Amino acid sequence: MEFQSAIKLDKTDYKILAELDFNSRSPSSKIAKKLKLSRNIVDYRIKQLQEKGVIMAFNAFIDAAKFNLISWKVYLRFQNLTPQKEKEILDYLNSHQKVWWIIRCTGAFDLMFCLLAESIHDFYQEMLEFNTLFSNHVIETELNSHIDPEFYTRGYLGKESMNPSKPFLVKPTKMDFDELDIRLLELLGQDSRLPVTEISRKLGATPRVIAYKMERLEREDVITWYRIILEPSKLGREYYKTLINFKGITREKENEFLGFCRTHPDIINMSKAAGPWDMEFECEVENYRKYNELMQEIRRQFPDLIKQYRGLLIYEQMKYENNFLRYGLDLKDQRQNTHL
């Protein structure tokens, strides 16, 4: 397990990161005007932040529920795991079309991945295949569903903390997508900063058509947020996931806790759940002491709400791309073919 070293950034770097964190598609010219810089300086700074490993990726966050898919979180603790077997497991998950996020962590679990499925039966079959291959090396598995997850801007970067993403994975729905929609989403999922003119050239469509398609995908919440993927350790921060069990939960208390998460500068996302844990949130803090202080603050503010929690230190994000898009389209084609 290797942790990357923090690098020295100045106020301008942090201001640029804050703007990209709010909207990773924000044009350099707009950022430059707001920060009173030249566009060339903004472009140069962004390139440097990428080369130094601070910015890992820019991508469009695509709501899998619009493809009639449900997201499940799978937590694993391993035993008798050789480096070769670990590589085999990671290669399997990285190449899996329905797996959209993989993290390596320490604490109660060693690995977590998010798996998309069209139904409980579909999810069961996918887990059966995984367990057939690797169960001899798994000593513990926990399953949790994703319910109404929200992502927040990083208040610690300098902007006021807020929630630019609407809750997604709220309810699976069947939407119609054509080939151009899918190819457009694939490109934005890989690089959300691509200009419309370049997207149009790559896809062989006019800029006007591309702009119209993007506006529709945003309006219908297929694209929920243009986000930035950061490496927290490069900013001198540690990345934690917290799994929480509530006691005496009510809708009012839940809303109070959500309000706390939405406004805390170090909390970057939250998800309700159905499974062993009632809710999860993630935060990026300076160190373990700061993480403990955050949890103590939560216990003080919500003394009658928190029953127990588990903390995981995330030290590597291994996959964060939306490569489920072709799978979602295949499902649509399969459904159509069954009615022919």
Secondary structure, DSSP 8 states (H G I E B T S, - for coil): ----------HHHHHHHHHHHH-TT--HHHHHHHHT--HHHHHHHHHHHHHTTSEEEEEEEE-GGGBT-EEEEEEEEESS--HHHHHHHHHHHHH-TTEEEEEEEESS-SEEEEEEESSHHHHHHHHHHHHHHHGGGEEEEEEEE-EEEEE---GGGTS-----S---SSS--B----HHHHHHHHHHHH-TT--HHHHHHHHTS-HHHHHHHHHHHHHTTSEEEEEEEE-GGGGT-EEEEEEEEESS--HHHHHHHHHHHHH-TTEEEEEE-SSS-SEEEEEEESSHHHHHHHHHHHHHH-TTTEEEEEEEEEEEEEE---TTHHHHHHHHHHHHHHT-
